[in-house]
Amino acid sequence: MICRRRLLSVLMLLPFGGCATLSAWRHTPPPHAPAAELTVQAPNWRVGSEWQYSDGYGMKVVRRDGDVTTFQRLDDPTQWVQRRGFLREDAQSGTTLRKLLFEDLPPGAGQVLSSRTPLTYRRDYMAGETERSHATSWTVEGRETVKVPAGAFDCAVLVMRTRNLSDGWTGFERWWYSRVAQNYVRMEYRYGSAPAGSRVLTRYRLAGQ
């Protein structure tokens, strides 16, 4: 009689359904924990820092105005780009001056990127005499260790996508960004219908180090 009562007590603990076993009930795996948030802080670039890449592209910090940094091309000093944190603002290419008109971003946006919350925004700018509107996003995909001619680096993988709201033109950049090198050490990119390209860091020098 005592044994029957113990058996009844065990059966009452089992989940309903008839096919479950006590072993399965005891070893049900817990739900997966959410992935930890990965945040990436833009560097405090200093005038004089420079980076050289495998395709001949090179850049050097030539000016800081508050949180806006100006990079001049080493391979073509007539070209330059300004960034506020990771985000591009004004730029001079070989043929066109791009002047930012508007961004629907709060102050300080672009200084920190997060894997949990992609940064999406609209920006309007003048490209020569033409006004253009783009929808742009930055996301953090994860971490990778990469080895390039300049060394081995622990990197955050950042992805920028942008689309012209009028004609559908798209641009894409994937950065392997190193906090140590204060820039991408590898980049894959594609702009419009042009062939995709890539570059890796061959050498760099940080001002003050």
Secondary structure as GFF3:
##gff-version 3
##sequence-region A 1 209
A	DSSP	alpha_helix	2	13	.	.	.	ID=ss1
A	DSSP	alpha_helix	22	26	.	.	.	ID=ss2
A	DSSP	beta_strand	39	41	.	.	.	ID=ss3
A	DSSP	beta_strand	50	53	.	.	.	ID=ss4
A	DSSP	beta_strand	58	65	.	.	.	ID=ss5
A	DSSP	beta_strand	68	73	.	.	.	ID=ss6
A	DSSP	beta_strand	80	84	.	.	.	ID=ss7
A	DSSP	beta_strand	87	92	.	.	.	ID=ss8
A	DSSP	beta_strand	97	103	.	.	.	ID=ss9
A	DSSP	beta_strand	112	114	.	.	.	ID=ss10
A	DSSP	beta_strand	119	127	.	.	.	ID=ss11
A	DSSP	beta_strand	130	148	.	.	.	ID=ss12
A	DSSP	beta_strand	151	164	.	.	.	ID=ss13
A	DSSP	beta_strand	170	178	.	.	.	ID=ss14
A	DSSP	beta_strand	183	191	.	.	.	ID=ss15
A	DSSP	beta_strand	197	205	.	.	.	ID=ss16
###
